[in-house]
Amino acid sequence: MKKKRTNLRWGVERRLEFIEFRLFWEGRVNRSDLIGTFGVSKNQASTDLNRYLEMAPSNMDYDKRVRAYLRTDRFKPKFLKLDAERYLTQIRSVADGIIEPDQSWASSLPAFDMTPNPARGIRAETLRTVVSAIRNCEAIEVKYQSLTRPEPRWRWIAPHALAFDGFRWHARAFCEVSNSFKDFLLSRMLETGEHRQA
């Protein structure tokens, strides 16, 4: 499903998307969920829930026993692009310490475990230099530790994009030594030197 554009302000649309996220993944949502996540007033939370109900009346019903809106069997998303990867990314982001559990839209994450990512040791200064070279169409001199030589070697590269293979960050760059495009691991760039127009 492609996300539909609305005439709503961004903050309102974001809260309506949150309501739908909770309904789809957890089957329920209430006023305190909106208050806790967005810091809105009780009145604003009620207004958002009522607005959602007006826009998607068949998606939720209020249950007085649990004091929450429950997802119906007729639920069809109006604001949310259903994406399992987005939910799993939130779990992974919590596990990696990128976000705190209370920053996730899930009220409680399921039990999970994962193999920790090995530390890849990319220097901030190196990344800044590579990003700057991409932005400014420059070639940069890097001291690079390849797997084919025991000693690191200085070489000129002209990076044009960053890439992530799921484990490591690379710079896609033209290499002046081999006169070809290659992927260079950012963690193997030990130093950076001069720069010039590519």
C-alpha positions in Angstrom: 0.0 0.0 0.0 1.3 3.4 -0.9 1.0 6.0 1.8 -1.6 8.6 0.9 -0.8 12.3 1.2 -3.2 14.4 3.3 -3.8 18.1 3.9 -3.0 17.6 7.6 -0.1 19.3 9.4 2.9 17.0 9.8 2.5 16.6 13.6 -1.1 15.6 13.3 -0.4 13.2 10.5 2.4 11.7 12.5 0.1 11.1 15.5 -2.5 9.5 13.3 0.2 7.2 11.8 1.2 6.3 15.4 -2.5 5.4 16.2 -2.5 3.1 13.2 0.9 1.6 14.1 -0.4 0.7 17.6 -3.6 -0.7 16.2 -1.9 -2.8 13.6 1.0 -4.2 15.7 -0.6 -4.3 19.1 -4.3 -4.3 18.4 -5.1 -1.4 20.7 -4.4 2.3 21.4 -5.6 4.8 24.0 -5.2 8.4 24.9 -2.3 7.8 27.3 -0.3 6.2 24.5 -0.5 9.5 22.6 0.2 11.6 25.7 3.3 9.5 26.6 4.8 9.4 23.1 4.1 12.9 21.9 3.6 14.9 25.1 0.3 16.2 24.0 -2.6 17.2 26.3 -5.5 15.0 27.1 -7.7 17.2 24.9 -5.3 16.9 22.0 -5.0 13.1 22.4 -8.8 12.8 22.4 -9.1 15.1 19.3 -6.5 12.9 17.5 -8.4 9.7 18.3 -11.7 11.2 17.2 -10.1 12.6 14.0 -8.7 9.1 13.3 -12.1 7.6 13.9 -13.7 10.0 11.5 -11.2 9.3 8.8 -11.1 5.5 9.3 -14.3 4.6 11.1 -14.1 0.8 10.4 -10.5 0.5 11.8 -11.2 0.7 15.5 -13.9 0.4 18.2 -13.8 1.7 21.7 -13.9 -1.0 24.5 -15.1 0.5 27.8 -13.8 -2.5 29.8 -10.1 -1.9 28.7 -10.6 1.8 28.2 -8.9 1.6 24.8 -9.7 1.5 21.1 -9.3 -2.0 19.6 -8.4 -2.9 16.1 -11.4 -4.3 14.2 -11.4 -7.2 11.7 -12.1 -4.6 9.0 -8.9 -2.7 9.6 -7.3 -1.2 6.5 -4.4 1.2 6.9 -4.9 4.8 5.8 -1.7 6.5 7.0 0.8 3.7 7.7 2.7 1.8 5.1 2.7 -1.8 6.5 6.3 -2.8 6.7 7.7 -5.6 8.8 11.2 -4.3 8.3 10.3 -1.0 10.0 9.1 -2.9 13.1 12.2 -5.1 13.2 14.4 -2.1 12.7 13.0 -0.6 15.9 13.9 -3.8 17.7 17.4 -3.7 16.3 17.8 0.0 17.1 16.9 -0.7 20.7 19.3 -3.6 20.9 22.1 -1.6 19.3 21.6 1.3 21.8 20.6 3.7 19.0 17.3 4.5 20.6 15.9 3.9 24.1 12.9 1.5 24.4 10.6 4.3 25.2 11.5 6.0 21.9 10.1 3.1 19.9 6.4 3.3 18.9 5.9 -0.2 20.3 4.5 -0.2 23.8 6.5 -3.2 24.8 9.0 -5.0 22.5 8.8 -8.8 22.3 11.7 -10.7 23.8 14.5 -10.8 21.3 18.2 -11.5 21.1 20.8 -10.9 18.4 24.5 -11.4 17.7 26.3 -8.1 18.5 27.8 -6.3 15.6 31.6 -6.3 15.6 33.0 -2.8 16.2 34.2 -1.4 12.9 36.3 1.5 14.1 35.5 4.2 11.6 37.2 7.5 12.5 34.8 10.5 12.5 37.4 12.6 10.8 37.8 10.0 8.0 34.1 9.9 7.4 33.9 13.7 7.3 36.6 13.8 4.7 35.0 11.2 2.5 31.5 12.8 2.8 33.1 16.2 1.9 34.9 14.7 -1.1 31.6 13.2 -2.3 29.8 16.6 -1.9 32.5 18.6 -3.5 33.4 16.1 -6.3 37.0 15.8 -5.0 39.7 13.2 -5.0 41.3 12.4 -1.6 44.5 10.8 -0.6 44.0 7.9 1.8 46.3 5.5 3.6 44.4 2.2 3.0 45.0 -1.2 4.5 44.0 -3.7 1.8 43.9 -7.5 2.3 46.3 -8.1 -0.6 49.3 -6.3 1.0 50.7 -6.6 4.5 51.5 -2.8 4.7 49.0 0.0 4.3 49.5 2.1 1.1 48.7 5.7 0.2 46.4 6.0 -2.8 44.2 8.6 -4.5 40.5 7.9 -4.7 37.5 9.9 -5.9 34.6 8.8 -3.8 31.1 9.3 -5.2 28.8 7.4 -2.8 28.6 5.5 0.5 27.3 2.0 0.7 26.3 -0.3 3.6 26.2 -4.1 3.0 24.5 -4.9 6.3 27.7 -5.2 8.2 30.2 -2.6 7.0 30.3 0.8 5.5 32.1 1.4 2.2 33.0 4.3 0.0 32.3 3.6 -3.7 35.2 5.4 -5.4 37.4 5.7 -8.5 40.8 4.4 -7.6 43.7 6.0 -9.5 46.1 3.1 -8.7 43.9 0.5 -10.5 42.2 3.0 -12.8 38.8 1.5 -11.9 35.8 1.9 -9.5 36.1 -0.1 -6.3 34.5 -0.3 -2.8 36.8 0.9 0.0 36.0 -0.1 3.5 35.9 3.1 5.7 37.3 1.2 8.6 40.4 0.3 6.6 41.1 4.0 5.8 43.8 4.6 8.4 44.6 8.3 7.5 43.5 10.9 5.0 45.8 13.4 3.4 45.5 15.9 0.6 42.4 16.6 -1.5 41.9 18.0 -5.0 39.2 18.4 -7.7 38.4 15.0 -9.2 
